[in-house]
Amino acid sequence: MRRTMSAPELSDQAVRTATDAPWVVVSLVTTLFQYVLLPVRAASFWLATILPFSYLPMLATGVVGEHPLGFLGLLSVNGVAFVLGQGYKRPA
C-alpha cells in the first residue's frame, strides 16, 4: 500500500525547505569564493606587484611617447589589479 502525504506534512516539508534555502545559498557563495575569487585575487595581486617593473624600460626606450594610450591602459590595468588583489593573503 502506498502512503500519500497529507496537507500538513507537505506544508511542514515546504517550510523546512524554505528555511534551509539561505544556508544553501551561503554554501554556494562560499564555494564560489574559494574556487573562483581567490585565484582571481591572487593573480591580480601578483600582476599589480610585477607590472610596475615594466614601466622603467618603457620610459627609457620611449615607448610611452610613441603609445601614450597604451601606457595609460597599462596603468589602468595596474590600478584594477591593485583593487582586485587588495585582500590577498591578508590575515583573518
C-alpha positions as CSV (number, residue, x, y, z in Angstrom):
1,M,0.0,0.0,0.0
2,R,1.4,3.4,-1.0
3,R,1.3,6.1,1.6
4,T,0.3,9.6,0.4
5,M,1.4,12.7,2.2
6,S,-1.3,14.8,3.9
7,A,-1.5,18.5,3.5
8,P,0.1,19.3,6.9
9,E,3.1,17.1,6.1
10,L,3.6,18.9,2.7
11,S,3.5,22.3,4.3
12,D,6.0,21.2,7.0
13,Q,8.3,19.9,4.4
14,A,7.9,23.2,2.4
15,V,8.7,25.2,5.5
16,R,11.8,23.2,6.2
17,T,13.0,23.6,2.6
18,A,12.3,27.3,2.7
19,T,14.3,27.8,5.9
20,D,17.2,25.7,4.5
21,A,17.4,27.8,1.4
22,P,19.5,30.6,2.8
23,W,22.1,28.1,4.0
24,V,22.3,26.5,0.6
25,V,22.9,30.0,-0.9
26,V,25.6,30.7,1.7
27,S,27.2,27.4,0.9
28,L,27.2,28.1,-2.9
29,V,28.6,31.6,-2.4
30,T,31.4,30.2,-0.1
31,T,32.3,27.6,-2.7
32,L,32.3,30.2,-5.5
33,F,34.5,32.4,-3.4
34,Q,37.0,29.6,-2.7
35,Y,37.3,28.3,-6.2
36,V,36.9,31.4,-8.4
37,L,37.5,34.6,-6.5
38,L,40.6,33.5,-4.5
39,P,42.6,32.6,-7.7
40,V,41.5,35.9,-9.3
41,R,42.6,37.8,-6.2
42,A,45.9,36.0,-6.2
43,A,46.6,36.7,-9.9
44,S,45.5,40.3,-9.5
45,F,47.8,40.8,-6.5
46,W,50.9,39.4,-8.4
47,L,50.0,41.3,-11.5
48,A,49.8,44.5,-9.5
49,T,53.1,43.7,-7.9
50,I,55.1,42.8,-11.1
51,L,53.6,45.1,-13.6
52,P,55.3,48.3,-12.4
53,F,58.7,46.7,-13.3
54,S,57.8,47.2,-16.9
55,Y,57.4,51.0,-16.6
56,L,61.1,51.9,-16.4
57,P,62.1,50.1,-19.6
58,M,59.1,51.6,-21.4
59,L,60.1,55.1,-20.2
60,A,63.8,54.5,-21.1
61,T,63.1,53.3,-24.6
62,G,60.5,55.9,-25.5
63,V,57.6,53.5,-25.9
64,V,55.5,55.7,-23.7
65,G,55.9,58.7,-26.0
66,E,55.0,56.6,-29.1
67,H,52.0,54.9,-27.5
68,P,50.6,57.1,-24.7
69,L,47.2,55.5,-24.7
70,G,48.7,52.0,-24.4
71,F,50.7,53.2,-21.4
72,L,47.6,54.7,-19.9
73,G,45.8,51.4,-20.5
74,L,48.6,49.6,-18.7
75,L,48.3,52.0,-15.8
76,S,44.6,51.3,-15.7
77,V,45.1,47.6,-15.7
78,N,47.6,48.0,-12.8
79,G,45.0,50.1,-10.9
80,V,42.3,47.5,-11.4
81,A,44.7,44.7,-10.3
82,F,45.6,46.7,-7.2
83,V,41.9,46.9,-6.3
84,L,41.1,43.3,-7.0
85,G,44.2,41.9,-5.3
86,Q,43.9,44.1,-2.3
87,G,42.9,41.4,0.3
88,Y,45.1,38.5,-1.0
89,K,46.8,36.6,1.9
90,R,45.5,39.2,4.5
91,P,45.4,37.6,7.9
92,A,41.8,36.9,9.0
